[in-house]
Amino acid sequence: MPETCSESDCDRPVAVELHIPWTENRFVCAAHARVLGRQDGVVADPLPDSESDLLEDGG
């Protein structure tokens, strides 16, 4: 598993594995998972120990 997002020009930490039926799964950051996970058939699976990357700082 990569340490950074698989999307080009993104160096954020991986937080989610996207299960994509028409291509290989991708490991992406929380921001890209929010956008890409809206496509029909895509399942976003948060990775263990990625809570801090998934939650926004409400402070």
C-alpha positions in Angstrom: 0.0 0.0 0.0 1.4 3.4 -0.9 1.9 6.1 1.8 0.6 9.0 -0.3 -2.5 9.4 -2.4 -2.5 7.7 -5.8 -3.9 10.7 -7.6 -1.4 12.7 -9.6 0.1 15.8 -7.9 -1.3 14.9 -4.5 1.0 14.2 -1.6 -1.6 13.8 1.2 -1.5 10.6 3.3 -3.6 7.6 2.2 -6.8 7.3 4.3 -9.2 5.3 2.1 -9.1 2.3 -0.3 -11.5 2.8 -3.2 -13.0 -0.4 -4.6 -13.7 0.4 -8.2 -15.5 -2.3 -10.3 -14.2 -1.3 -13.7 -10.5 -0.9 -12.8 -8.0 -1.6 -10.0 -8.6 -0.4 -6.5 -7.0 2.9 -5.6 -5.5 4.2 -2.3 -6.4 7.8 -1.9 -6.5 10.7 0.6 -9.7 11.7 2.3 -10.3 14.6 0.0 -10.1 12.6 -3.2 -12.2 9.8 -1.5 -15.0 12.3 -0.9 -15.1 13.2 -4.6 -14.3 9.8 -6.3 -16.5 7.8 -3.9 -19.6 9.5 -5.3 -19.4 7.6 -8.5 -21.9 4.7 -9.0 -20.5 1.4 -7.9 -17.4 2.8 -6.1 -17.1 1.7 -2.4 -14.9 3.8 -0.1 -13.3 1.7 2.6 -11.5 3.7 5.3 -8.2 2.3 6.4 -7.5 1.3 10.0 -5.7 4.0 11.9 -6.7 6.8 9.5 -9.2 8.6 11.7 -7.0 11.7 12.1 -6.9 12.0 8.3 -10.6 11.5 7.8 -11.9 13.9 10.5 -11.7 17.7 10.0 -10.4 19.7 12.9 -13.4 21.5 14.4 -11.2 23.6 16.6 
